[in-house]
Amino acid sequence: MKRLTDHLIVISFDCLSSLDFPIIQELPHFQELLKHRSYCKNVETIYPSVTYPCHATIVTGKFPNRHGVINNTLLQPGTSHLIGIGIDVMLKEQPFMMKPKMLS
């Protein structure tokens, strides 16, 4: 089989359900996109089903316990600065070295 290209573009729509598919098929821009592309409308998510771990799973083919992306928090190596959805927190210790705290 002859390879058509060396590139692959993956477009992921956050929070889109297979139940939404009949609706988006009727939208003009999605019609054009779907007409010329491959797609999968029945996908099972991983746990936790949040954006960064899901995208890492799509790209690597591995579960979060193997690729290590477990939430939407960005850790900048060599710093103690965490950037997350709606948070910007400076920690005194390296986050990956902190012991988990139990909530009572």
Backbone as a ProteinNet text record, in pm:
[ID]
protein_1_A
[PRIMARY]
MKRLTDHLIVISFDCLSSLDFPIIQELPHFQELLKHRSYCKNVETIYPSVTYPCHATIVTGKFPNRHGVINNTLLQPGTSHLIGIGIDVMLKEQPFMMKPKMLS
[TERTIARY]
83.5	0	88.5	61.4	141.1	100.2	200.2	175.6	139.2	29.8	-15.3	54.6	96.6	160.4	243.4	333.9	413	354.6	243.4	185.8	45.9	12.2	-121.2	-166.4	-283.7	-341	-457	-450.9	-557	-630.9	-761.3	-845	-934.7	-926	-1004.5	-1099.7	-1225.9	-1326.4	-1361.1	-1321.9	-1349.5	-1499.8	-1544.1	-1685	-1782.7	-1737.5	-1827.9	-1865.7	-1993.1	-2043.5	-2088.4	-2093.6	-2147.2	-2293.9	-2359.5	-2498.5	-2508.1	-2397.9	-2394.1	-2371.6	-2328.7	-2289	-2398.7	-2523.1	-2627.3	-2645.1	-2621.5	-2636	-2520.8	-2396	-2283.4	-2274.9	-2329.7	-2330.6	-2412.9	-2502.5	-2587.4	-2526	-2419	-2355.8	-2263.4	-2274.2	-2199.7	-2048.4	-1983.3	-1837.9	-1798.8	-1876.8	-1850.9	-1880.6	-1982.1	-2011.6	-1890.7	-1830.7	-1713.3	-1595.6	-1574.9	-1467	-1489.4	-1609.7	-1640.6	-1641.1	-1671.6	-1677	-1539.2	-1434.2	-1300.4	-1204.7	-1254.3	-1165.7	-1216.1	-1125.2	-1163.3	-1201.1	-1289.5	-1329.6	-1378.5	-1382.6	-1433.3	-1536	-1658.7	-1763.2	-1796.2	-1738.1	-1760.6	-1627.1	-1592.5	-1465.6	-1493.6	-1419.9	-1430.9	-1321.9	-1357.7	-1259.7	-1176.9	-1079.7	-994.7	-1032.6	-971.8	-993.4	-859.5	-850.1	-956.3	-987.8	-1113	-1154	-1146.8	-1025.1	-999.3	-905.2	-901	-837.6	-694.3	-602	-461.1	-434.4	-487.5	-465.8	-526.2	-644.8	-706.2	-620.3	-571	-488.3	-356	-296.7	-173.7	-199.9	-316.3	-352.2	-371.5	-437	-455.8	-320.3	-227.4	-97.5	-7.7	-9.8	82.9	23.2	-110.7	-174	-161.7	-120.7	-102.4	-200.5	-229.8	-315.6	-235.5	-306.1	-237.1	-133.4	-158.6	-60.1	69.5	68.2	189.6	253.1	170.9	230.8	251.9	187.9	215.7	135.8	54	-27.9	-159.5	-180.3	-296.2	-396.7	-364.8	-459.4	-426.6	-496.6	-476.1	-379.1	-300.6	-203.1	-72	-15.3	113.9	224	322.5	438.6	556.8	620	738.6	860.4	928.6	1044.7	1148.2	1206.5	1308.1	1252.5	1120.2	1058.9	958.2	908.1	800.2	671.6	661.4	546.7	447.6	326	219.5	124.8	84.6	-15	-129.6	-249.2	-363.5	-481.7	-587.8	-709.9	-765.2	-758.2	-812.8	-725.7	-603	-515	-377.6	-307.8	-168.3	-104.8	-40.8	2.5	153.7	217	359.6	374.6	442.9	461	602.2	619	750.2	837.6	775.8	849.9	817.6	900.5	870.9	744.9	642.1	516.4	534.8	628.5	642.6	715.9	768.3	835.3	748.4	633.2	545.8	473	451.5	374.8	226.4	141.6	-1.1	-57	-151.1	-214.1	-355	-392.1	-526.2	-623.2	-738	-842.1	-927.8	-963.5	-1047.4	-1190.4
-116.9	0	123.8	217.6	339.2	440.9	495.6	598.1	728.4	792	916.1	1038.8	1030.5	1144.7	1098.5	1184.4	1157.4	1225.7	1294.5	1373.5	1326.2	1343.1	1311.5	1427	1478.7	1583.8	1523.8	1536.6	1486.5	1607	1611.9	1718.2	1655.4	1707.7	1655.4	1763.4	1727.8	1821.6	1783.9	1871.7	1849.3	1849	1755.7	1746.5	1714.8	1659.7	1620.5	1474.2	1447.4	1312.7	1252.4	1120.1	1055.1	1092.6	1134.4	1180.3	1313.2	1387.9	1514.7	1496.2	1377.4	1354.4	1385.8	1343.2	1377.9	1529.4	1603.6	1748.9	1811.5	1771.8	1834.8	1795.9	1680.7	1641	1738	1811.5	1906.2	2045.8	2071.7	2203.2	2215	2323.8	2335.4	2313.4	2371.1	2356	2213.9	2152.6	2013.9	1920.3	1950	1868.4	1862.5	1977.2	1983.6	1906.6	1922.9	1852	1700.9	1656.4	1513.7	1450.7	1530.5	1479.2	1434.2	1501.2	1475.8	1412.8	1368.2	1317.3	1185.9	1118.4	999.8	1044.2	972.1	1006	881.4	893.7	786.6	847.6	799.3	859.2	777.7	662.4	581.1	553.8	638.8	628.9	613.3	525.5	511.4	594.8	666.7	751.7	672.3	738.3	680.3	743.5	697.2	759.4	811.9	935.8	1036	1090	1117.2	1163.6	1316.4	1366.3	1509	1530.4	1652	1681.9	1632.9	1676.6	1642.8	1492.1	1420	1275.2	1207.2	1252.3	1193.2	1216.7	1338.1	1368.1	1291.8	1278.7	1200.4	1054.4	1001.5	864.1	849.2	947	942.7	938.4	1022.9	1034.6	914.2	862	753.6	614.2	605.3	473.6	405	480.5	423.5	486.4	414.1	466.1	562.3	648.8	746.4	686	566.4	506.4	471.4	470.9	442.6	569.9	666.6	788.9	898	888.6	979.3	1108.6	1136.3	1257.5	1221.2	1273.5	1231	1341.9	1466.2	1576.3	1690.8	1801.8	1916.5	2019.3	1980.8	2071.6	2060.1	2174.6	2176.8	2191.3	2105.9	2114.4	2152	2261.8	2303.3	2242.8	2147.2	2082.4	2185.1	2160.5	2248.9	2367.4	2377.2	2485.7	2426.9	2510.3	2465.5	2537.5	2577.1	2653.5	2560.9	2556.5	2478.4	2573	2536.5	2613.5	2519	2554.4	2467.4	2545.8	2476.2	2540	2623.8	2755.5	2844.1	2863.7	2808.3	2829.4	2872.3	2942.7	2979.9	2983.1	2871.8	2852.7	2834	2898.7	2878.6	2789.1	2677.2	2583.5	2595.6	2560.8	2569.2	2449.3	2337	2216	2175.7	2089.5	2035.7	1950.8	1975.1	1900.5	1749.3	1703.7	1560	1495.1	1576.6	1523.6	1534.2	1598.1	1615.8	1486.7	1462.1	1345.2	1381.6	1289.6	1318.7	1340.6	1432.6	1459.9	1402.3	1334.7	1277.1	1383.4	1392.1	1484.7	1415.4	1487.8	1426.2	1473
0	0	0	-89.6	-101.1	4.8	72.6	172.9	102.5	147.4	85.6	142.8	267.9	332.6	451.4	495	614.7	737.4	720.2	827.8	863.2	990.2	1038.3	1126.4	1100.8	1183	1259.8	1392.3	1478.7	1535	1512.9	1566.9	1672.7	1792.4	1903.1	1951.1	1967.5	2016.8	2160.1	2251.6	2392.9	2418.2	2499.5	2543.7	2431.8	2323.8	2216.2	2237	2239.5	2262	2128.9	2122.9	2002.3	1981.9	2089.9	2077.7	2002.8	1997.1	1924.9	1775	1734.7	1596.8	1494.2	1515	1417	1400.9	1508.1	1501.9	1424.3	1456.7	1387.7	1240.6	1203.9	1063.6	978	1039.6	966.8	958.4	1030.2	1028.4	907	829.7	702.7	714.4	812.3	823	862.3	949.6	985.8	868.7	790.5	672.2	580.8	556.9	469.5	529.8	657.8	725.5	720.1	749.6	752.4	613.6	512.2	375.7	325.8	370.9	318.1	418.5	531	634.9	693.2	762.1	839.3	979.3	1041.7	1177.6	1248.8	1379.5	1463.5	1556.3	1550.4	1633.2	1758	1774	1893.9	1961.1	2056.2	2126.4	2275	2340.7	2485.2	2549.4	2653.4	2720.1	2819.9	2876.8	2979.9	3112.9	3221.6	3351.4	3400.8	3437.5	3443.6	3303.7	3279.9	3147.1	3139.4	3146.4	3132.7	3014.8	2964.7	2836.4	2821.9	2907	2886.1	2891.5	2991.9	2990.3	2866.6	2824.1	2704.9	2581.1	2563.8	2446.8	2450.9	2569.4	2581.1	2545	2582.2	2547.1	2396.3	2333.6	2187.8	2117.1	2161.1	2094.9	2121.3	2243.9	2279.7	2267.6	2276.1	2278.1	2413.3	2515.1	2648.6	2746.7	2854.2	2960.2	3048.2	3125.7	3210.6	3306.1	3357.2	3447.3	3374.4	3241.7	3163.4	3107.3	3061.2	3004.5	3108.2	3226.5	3336	3340.4	3239.6	3241.8	3309.7	3430.2	3508.7	3535.6	3497.8	3517.4	3421.9	3434.7	3346.1	3403	3501.6	3561	3485.7	3450.4	3383	3486.4	3481.7	3569.2	3482.1	3513.8	3440.9	3510.3	3447.3	3510.3	3555.6	3672.9	3726.4	3803.8	3813.4	3889.5	3986.4	4074.3	4162.1	4124.4	3999.1	3952.3	3881.7	3932.2	3869.9	3798.5	3679.4	3605.8	3576.9	3618.2	3595.8	3544.8	3516.2	3471.1	3585.7	3571.8	3673.1	3796	3796.1	3911	3864	3948.8	3925.2	4063.5	4100.6	4238.4	4244	4339.6	4363.5	4486.1	4470.6	4581.6	4637	4765.4	4829	4796.2	4761	4727.8	4584.8	4530.6	4398.6	4408.5	4324.4	4334.4	4324.5	4241.6	4224.1	4342.4	4434.6	4552	4676.1	4664.8	4780.3	4812.7	4940.1	4981.9	4974.8	4931.1	4927	5067.4	5079.8	5208.1	5204.6	5310.8	5319.8	5369	5304.8	5348.4	5451.9	5559.6	5662.9	5651.7
[MASK]
++++++++++++++++++++++++++++++++++++++++++++++++++++++++++++++++++++++++++++++++++++++++++++++++++++++++

